[in-house]
Amino acid sequence: MDAEKTEPFELGRGPDACLLLHGFTGSPWDVRPLGEALAARGMHVVAPLLPGHGTTPQALLGVTWRDWRDAAEHALGALRGHRSIFVAGLSMGALLALGLAADHPEAVRALALVAPAVRFRGPRMMLIRQLSRTPLLEWARPWVEKTGTDISDPVALAQAPVLSGFPVARLRDLVTLQDAAARGVSRVRCPVLVAVAEQDHVVDPEGGRWLARRLTASPSVRVVSLRRGFHVIPRDTDGPLLASEVGGFLTQWRDFGEWEPQPAGA
């Protein structure tokens, strides 16, 4: 992969910060347009590169979901000096973001979940989810090859850095994060925006709506349905609309002085 494209980034200055988390086999490149839009609104935006990502398929052999979770936890902790902290994530990054909000309700002021990888799309991926709980999939097919990414815009698609494959064992880690998100959703106590792409070929947009219905402890839940573009929404046709929706939502809660993040058990 092009290391210059996939490297982590930090943008903007201001008293408020947004942690931006990319998805499985992706990189900060996927979410950079959203980061630039949030920085233009006066936020300090940080997008780390999750362990094992952004280089070679072999780099994913030595990591698990715990490494991704720990990297997200560390990045959140590094932002603790800011007045308000928001977290936004794409796909698997949305699952990690939800976990941060559930485990650290006192720290996360608002959340944006973009194409959350709650449910895979199509019977093939559903079968992979079931098989990932056993060693059978790894014995039959230890590696999964990738030839592209789920973006409809031809210019963005041509520019996208694509990991050529990944160990099938990492799908078990992705499933573990899906299960953790399902268990933790009721503990999220901050405002949440859920954005789904109706033409997503990777995750089912119904999974995002399912998640939104279970955010019962959140003071505000907004669901945004995007009709154009595929899974990597920030880089696709409706990327500017997504940036406007996320930016407006986070700014609304940044300026809403009466609400503060609530500690667990409140």
Secondary structure, DSSP 8 states (H G I E B T S, - for coil): --HHHHS-EEE--SSEEEEEE--TT--GGGGHHHHHHHHHTT-EEEE---TT-SS-GGGGGG--HHHHHHHHHHHHHHTTTSSEEEEEEETHHHHHHHHHHHH-TTTEEEEEEES-TTSBSHHHHHHHHHHTTSTHHHHH-SEEE----S---HHHHHH-----EEETHHHHHHHHHHHHHHHHGGG--S-EEEEEETT-SSB-HHHHHHHHHT-TT-S-EEEEEE-SS-S-GGGSTTHHHHHHHHHHHHHHHHS-TT-----TT-
